[in-house]
Amino acid sequence: MKKILIWSITAALAGFLFGFDTVVISGADKKLQALWQTSDAFHGMVVISMALWGTVVGAILGGIPTNRLGRKKTLIWIGVLYTISAVGSSLANDPVTFAFFRFIGGLGVGASTIAAPAYISEIAPAKDRGKLVGLYQFNIVFGILIAFFSNYLLNGIGPNDWRWMIGVEAIPAAIYTLFVFGVPKSPRWLLTKGRKEEARVVLQQINPNMDVAHLMVEIDEEMRATIPGENIFLKKYRFPLILAFLIAFFNQFSGINAFLYYAPRIFEEAGLGESTALLSSIGIGITNMLFTLLGVFLIDRFGRKQLMYAGSIGYIISLSLVACAFFFGWQGMAVPAFLFLFIAAHAAGQGTVIWVFISEIFPNHLRGSGQSFGSSVHWVLAAIIPSLVPVLFATIGAGTVFAFFAFMMVLQLLFVIFVMPETKGISLEELGKSLTRSKIKN
């Protein structure tokens, strides 16, 4: 188990770089606009948003190298992309070059949401798979916190402090890349490529007491039942495809990214001063990390559905209270308190479950493609929804926006009750067979 934990943590560090890369730009945001004298529209759409669109492209295309090159090689290339992005953007002398290198980093972010959860799920024993894949999400929120802390320490160290803020990511990126060379290839990916002896060696490394022959027979049976060249859009895979779509869809229609991107603005809309709003934002980050850790601890004890039940109810209560606060003009710390509850519900529920669940529900030979589909839905919505928030706040009001998010979480609760299967403790091969035939019971 010690080896599996080390390998899982190594792969999950792609999530740390994901979180760090996504947030580190916040420290350089205003400095870059002042330096290059760009318009608000150009700055937002090119300088800032290019990494996000790189993430969308990385999520859409990331399944190709994950399936063809393998999980390990893809993880190595992700580390290379992060390193190139950090060094290149920190040395850029114009906004277009800067945006280009940030786009490269975005490709790494998008691809990491496919390769890292897929790799960890394929080396983890069924009983511990949830918490080990959950380490990826924990590293994302940990990377976000460290980026804020790094920006704080590097701010004001010189006239080009933004270069250090952006470039410092190259250090953990290079270390991560070197560490990934030390992990084995995914045994399940090796078996989908017919490399049985290599897979046997890795499986024995993972657990010397495992009945390797029995597991290889299970995987071989799954592969014999497949048609060469098939894809996730065949009718037989409709159920896992719907599951991946809906969990990613509801993840973003909770309003989580819209809130994280605009937390200070939302707090100020609620009547808090700027300094109090920023302080509350830091508290949100800490709450996010602590409750993600709780979700990782509980996911294999209570299961994916139980966390989603609790998270959905927490969403509905907190978002309804936030909407009421805006509708009825509640002032003071009411809105931050309700939003802290919202973050806790997300972190311990959807935030912990999404990457675990999507990595479990597709058969071995299509896991990369399935991960890519779910991640693409997630990231396209993550690009669209936050971009609409300022306009919606100005037109229909914050209360109506949060009321809509609360209604969407009622729909998520119905999805959890009537559609979502429990995947806790079930082998990937059994899940592949059962979900393909839609036979798992709620």
C-alpha positions in Angstrom: 0.0 0.0 0.0 2.9 2.3 0.7 4.1 2.2 -2.9 0.6 2.8 -4.2 0.3 5.8 -2.0 3.6 7.3 -3.2 2.7 6.7 -6.8 -0.8 8.2 -6.3 0.6 11.3 -4.5 3.1 11.7 -7.4 0.4 11.6 -10.0 -1.9 13.8 -7.9 0.8 16.5 -7.8 -0.4 17.3 -11.4 -3.5 18.7 -9.5 -1.2 20.9 -7.3 0.3 22.5 -10.5 -3.3 22.8 -11.9 -4.4 24.8 -8.8 -1.2 26.8 -8.7 -1.2 27.6 -12.4 -4.9 28.7 -12.4 -4.6 31.1 -9.5 -1.0 32.5 -9.8 -2.1 34.9 -12.5 -4.1 36.8 -9.9 -1.0 38.3 -8.4 0.3 39.6 -11.7 -3.1 40.7 -13.1 -3.1 44.5 -12.6 0.7 44.7 -12.9 0.5 43.2 -16.5 -2.3 45.5 -17.6 -0.4 48.6 -16.3 2.9 47.4 -17.9 1.5 46.7 -21.4 -1.3 49.4 -21.3 -3.9 47.0 -22.7 -7.6 47.6 -22.8 -9.9 45.9 -20.4 -11.3 43.7 -23.2 -7.9 42.7 -24.6 -6.5 42.1 -21.1 -9.5 39.9 -20.0 -9.9 37.9 -23.3 -6.3 37.4 -24.3 -3.9 37.9 -21.4 -6.0 36.4 -18.6 -8.4 34.0 -20.4 -6.0 32.3 -22.7 -5.0 29.8 -20.1 -8.6 28.9 -19.6 -9.1 28.2 -23.3 -6.0 26.2 -23.3 -7.6 24.1 -20.5 -10.7 23.6 -22.7 -8.5 22.4 -25.6 -6.4 20.2 -23.3 -9.5 18.6 -21.9 -11.0 18.0 -25.3 -7.8 16.5 -26.8 -6.2 15.1 -23.7 -7.8 11.7 -24.1 -5.8 11.0 -27.3 -2.3 10.9 -25.7 -3.8 9.3 -22.5 -5.0 6.4 -24.6 -2.3 6.2 -27.2 0.9 7.1 -25.3 -0.3 5.9 -21.9 -1.1 7.5 -18.6 2.5 7.8 -17.5 3.9 9.4 -20.6 1.0 11.8 -20.7 1.7 12.8 -17.1 5.4 13.4 -18.0 4.4 15.7 -20.9 2.0 17.5 -18.7 4.9 18.4 -16.4 6.9 19.5 -19.4 4.0 21.8 -20.5 3.7 23.3 -17.1 7.5 24.0 -17.0 7.6 25.5 -20.4 4.6 27.7 -19.6 6.1 29.0 -16.4 9.5 29.8 -17.8 8.1 31.2 -21.1 5.4 33.5 -19.6 7.8 34.8 -16.9 10.3 35.9 -19.6 7.7 37.3 -22.0 8.0 41.0 -23.0 4.7 41.4 -24.8 1.1 40.4 -24.1 0.7 38.0 -27.1 3.8 36.0 -26.2 2.7 35.9 -22.5 -0.8 34.7 -23.6 0.8 32.0 -25.8 2.8 30.5 -23.0 -0.2 30.7 -20.6 -2.2 28.8 -23.2 0.5 26.0 -23.1 0.1 25.8 -19.4 -3.7 25.6 -19.9 -3.2 22.5 -22.1 -1.4 20.9 -19.2 -4.2 21.7 -16.8 -6.9 20.3 -19.1 -4.9 17.1 -19.9 -4.1 16.6 -16.2 -7.9 16.3 -15.4 -7.9 13.2 -17.6 -4.5 11.5 -17.1 -4.0 11.8 -13.4 -7.4 10.5 -12.1 -7.3 7.7 -14.8 -3.8 6.6 -13.7 -4.6 6.6 -10.0 -7.9 4.8 -10.4 -6.1 2.1 -12.4 -3.4 1.4 -9.8 -5.6 1.7 -6.7 -7.3 -1.2 -4.9 -11.1 -0.8 -5.1 -11.5 -0.3 -1.3 -9.1 2.8 -1.4 -9.7 4.1 -4.9 -11.9 7.0 -3.8 -9.5 8.6 -1.3 -6.5 8.0 -3.6 -8.1 9.6 -6.6 -9.5 12.3 -4.3 -5.9 13.3 -3.6 -5.9 14.9 -7.0 -8.7 17.3 -5.9 -7.0 18.0 -2.6 -3.9 19.0 -4.4 -5.8 21.4 -6.6 -7.1 23.3 -3.6 -3.7 23.1 -1.9 -2.1 24.5 -5.0 -4.5 27.4 -5.0 -3.6 28.3 -1.4 0.1 28.0 -2.0 -0.2 30.3 -5.1 -1.9 32.9 -3.0 0.8 32.6 -0.4 3.6 32.7 -3.0 2.1 35.8 -4.6 2.0 37.5 -1.2 5.6 36.7 -0.4 6.9 37.8 -3.8 4.8 40.9 -4.1 7.0 44.0 -4.1 10.4 42.3 -4.2 11.3 44.4 -7.3 10.0 46.2 -10.4 9.6 42.9 -12.2 8.1 41.0 -9.2 5.4 39.6 -11.5 8.0 37.6 -13.4 9.0 35.8 -10.2 5.3 35.2 -9.3 4.7 33.5 -12.6 8.1 31.9 -13.0 8.4 30.2 -9.6 5.9 27.5 -10.8 8.8 26.1 -12.9 10.4 24.7 -9.7 7.5 22.4 -8.6 6.8 21.6 -12.3 10.3 20.4 -12.9 10.4 18.4 -9.7 7.0 16.8 -10.5 8.2 15.9 -14.0 11.3 14.1 -12.6 9.2 12.3 -10.0 6.7 10.9 -12.6 9.6 9.1 -14.3 9.7 6.9 -11.2 6.2 5.7 -11.3 5.2 2.5 -13.2 3.0 2.4 -16.3 -0.7 1.7 -15.7 -1.2 -2.1 -15.7 -4.7 -1.8 -17.1 -3.5 0.4 -19.9 -0.7 -2.1 -20.7 -3.3 -4.9 -20.9 -5.4 -2.9 -23.3 -2.3 -2.7 -25.6 -1.7 -6.5 -25.2 1.5 -6.1 -23.1 0.6 -8.8 -20.7 4.0 -9.6 -19.2 4.7 -5.9 -18.4 1.3 -5.6 -16.8 1.9 -8.7 -14.7 5.1 -7.3 -13.3 3.5 -3.9 -12.4 0.5 -5.7 -10.8 2.9 -7.8 -8.6 4.7 -4.5 -7.7 1.4 -3.0 -6.6 0.4 -5.9 -4.4 2.5 -9.0 -4.1 -0.4 -10.8 -2.5 -2.9 -10.0 -5.3 -4.4 -12.8 -7.4 -2.8 -11.4 -10.5 -3.9 -14.2 -12.8 -7.6 -13.7 -11.8 -7.5 -10.0 -12.4 -5.8 -10.4 -15.7 -8.5 -12.9 -16.8 -11.1 -10.3 -15.8 -9.5 -7.6 -17.8 -8.9 -10.0 -20.7 -12.6 -10.9 -20.7 -13.6 -7.2 -20.8 -11.2 -6.6 -23.8 -12.6 -9.6 -25.7 -16.1 -8.2 -25.4 -15.1 -5.0 -27.1 -14.9 -4.1 -30.8 -11.7 -2.7 -32.2 -12.0 1.0 -32.8 -15.2 1.5 -30.8 -15.8 4.8 -29.0 -17.7 6.1 -26.0 -20.6 7.4 -28.2 -21.9 3.9 -29.0 -25.3 3.0 -27.7 -23.9 0.4 -25.2 -21.9 3.2 -23.4 -24.8 5.7 -23.3 -25.4 5.3 -19.5 -21.8 6.1 -18.4 -21.7 8.9 -20.9 -24.9 10.4 -19.4 -23.4 10.0 -15.9 -20.2 11.8 -16.9 -22.2 14.6 -18.6 -24.6 15.2 -15.7 -22.0 15.2 -12.9 -19.8 17.7 -14.8 -22.9 19.7 -15.8 -24.2 20.0 -12.2 -20.7 20.7 -10.9 -20.6 24.0 -12.8 -24.3 24.9 -12.4 -23.7 24.9 -8.7 -22.0 28.2 -9.4 -18.7 27.1 -7.8 -16.3 28.6 -10.4 -18.4 31.7 -10.8 -18.2 32.2 -7.0 -14.4 31.4 -6.7 -13.6 33.8 -9.5 -15.7 36.7 -8.1 -15.7 36.1 -4.4 -14.5 39.6 -3.4 -17.0 41.2 -5.8 -19.8 39.1 -4.3 -18.8 40.0 -0.8 -18.7 43.7 -1.7 -22.1 43.4 -3.4 -23.4 42.1 0.0 -22.2 45.3 1.7 -18.7 44.3 3.0 -15.8 46.6 2.7 -12.9 45.8 0.3 -10.5 44.6 3.0 -13.1 42.5 4.7 -14.1 41.0 1.3 -10.4 40.0 0.6 -10.1 38.5 4.1 -13.3 36.5 3.6 -11.8 35.2 0.3 -8.8 33.8 2.1 -11.1 32.1 4.5 -13.0 30.6 1.6 -9.7 29.1 0.4 -8.9 27.6 3.8 -12.5 26.2 4.1 -12.2 24.7 0.6 -9.0 22.8 1.5 -10.2 21.5 4.9 -13.5 20.2 3.7 -11.8 18.6 0.6 -9.6 16.8 3.1 -12.7 15.7 4.9 -14.3 14.5 1.7 -11.2 12.5 0.8 -11.3 10.9 4.3 -15.0 9.9 4.0 -15.4 8.9 0.3 -14.4 5.3 0.8 -16.2 5.0 4.1 -19.6 6.4 3.1 -19.4 6.2 -0.7 -19.9 8.6 -3.5 -23.7 8.8 -3.3 -23.7 9.7 0.4 -21.3 12.5 -0.1 -23.4 13.8 -3.1 -26.6 13.6 -1.0 -25.0 15.6 1.8 -23.4 18.0 -0.6 -26.6 18.6 -2.6 -28.6 19.4 0.5 -25.8 21.7 1.7 -25.9 23.4 -1.7 -29.6 23.9 -1.6 -29.7 25.4 1.9 -26.7 27.7 1.5 -27.5 29.0 -2.0 -31.1 29.6 -1.0 -29.9 31.6 2.1 -27.5 33.6 -0.1 -30.3 34.4 -2.5 -32.6 35.5 0.4 -29.7 37.7 1.8 -29.6 39.6 -1.5 -33.4 39.7 -2.0 -34.1 41.0 1.6 -31.0 43.1 2.0 -29.4 41.2 4.9 -26.2 42.9 5.8 -23.0 42.1 7.8 -21.5 38.7 7.9 -24.6 36.8 6.8 -23.6 36.3 3.2 -20.0 35.2 4.0 -21.4 32.7 6.6 -23.8 31.2 4.0 -21.1 31.1 1.3 -18.7 29.3 3.7 -21.4 26.7 4.1 -21.7 26.6 0.3 -17.9 26.0 -0.1 -18.0 23.3 2.6 -20.9 21.5 0.9 -19.0 21.7 -2.5 -15.6 20.6 -1.2 -16.8 17.6 0.8 -19.4 16.6 -1.9 -19.1 17.4 -5.7 -15.5 18.7 -5.4 -14.3 15.4 -4.0 -16.5 13.1 -6.0 -16.4 14.4 -9.6 -12.9 13.3 -10.7 -13.2 10.0 -8.8 -16.6 9.1 -10.3 -15.7 10.0 -13.9 -12.5 7.9 -13.6 -14.5 4.8 -12.5 -17.5 4.6 -14.8 -15.9 3.8 -18.2 -14.3 0.5 -19.2 -10.5 0.4 -19.3 -9.9 0.8 -23.0 -12.2 3.9 -23.1 -11.3 5.5 -19.8 -9.2 8.2 -21.3 -11.9 9.1 -23.8 -14.5 9.1 -21.1 -12.4 11.3 -18.8 -11.9 13.6 -21.8 -15.6 13.9 -22.4 -16.5 14.6 -18.7 -13.6 17.1 -18.4 -14.6 18.9 -21.6 -18.1 19.4 -20.3 -16.7 20.7 -17.1 -14.2 23.1 -18.6 -16.5 24.5 -21.4 -19.1 25.4 -18.8 -16.3 26.7 -16.5 -15.4 29.1 -19.3 -18.9 30.2 -20.1 -20.7 30.5 -16.8 -18.2 32.8 -14.9 -18.0 35.1 -17.9 -21.7 35.7 -17.6 -21.7 36.5 -13.9 -20.9 40.3 -14.1 -23.6 40.9 -16.7 -26.2 38.8 -14.9 -25.5 40.6 -11.6 -26.0 43.9 -13.3 -29.2 42.9 -15.1 -31.2 40.4 -13.1 -29.4 40.8 -9.8 -27.2 38.6 -7.6 -30.3 37.2 -5.7 -31.9 35.8 -8.9 -28.5 34.3 -10.0 -28.1 32.4 -6.7 -31.7 31.3 -6.7 -31.2 29.8 -10.1 -28.1 27.9 -8.8 -30.1 26.6 -5.9 -32.8 25.3 -8.2 -30.2 23.5 -10.3 -29.0 21.8 -7.1 -32.5 20.5 -6.5 -32.2 18.9 -9.9 -28.8 17.5 -8.9 -30.3 15.9 -5.8 -32.9 14.2 -8.0 -30.1 12.9 -10.2 -28.3 11.5 -7.1 -31.5 9.8 -5.8 -32.8 8.3 -9.1 -29.9 8.0 -11.5 -26.4 8.0 -9.9 -25.0 4.5 -9.1 -22.8 3.8 -6.1 -19.3 2.8 -7.2 -17.6 2.4 -3.8 -15.6 -0.8 -3.4 -16.4 -2.3 -6.8 -13.6 -3.2 -9.2 -13.2 -1.2 -12.4 -13.8 -4.3 -14.5 -17.1 -5.1 -12.7 -18.1 -1.4 -13.0 -17.3 -1.5 -16.7 -19.5 -4.6 -17.3 -22.4 -3.4 -15.1 -22.6 0.2 -16.2 -22.3 -0.7 -19.9 -25.4 -2.9 -19.4 -27.0 -0.3 -17.0 -27.5 -3.0 -14.4 -26.0 -1.2 -11.3 -28.7 -0.6 -8.8 -29.1 2.6 -6.8 
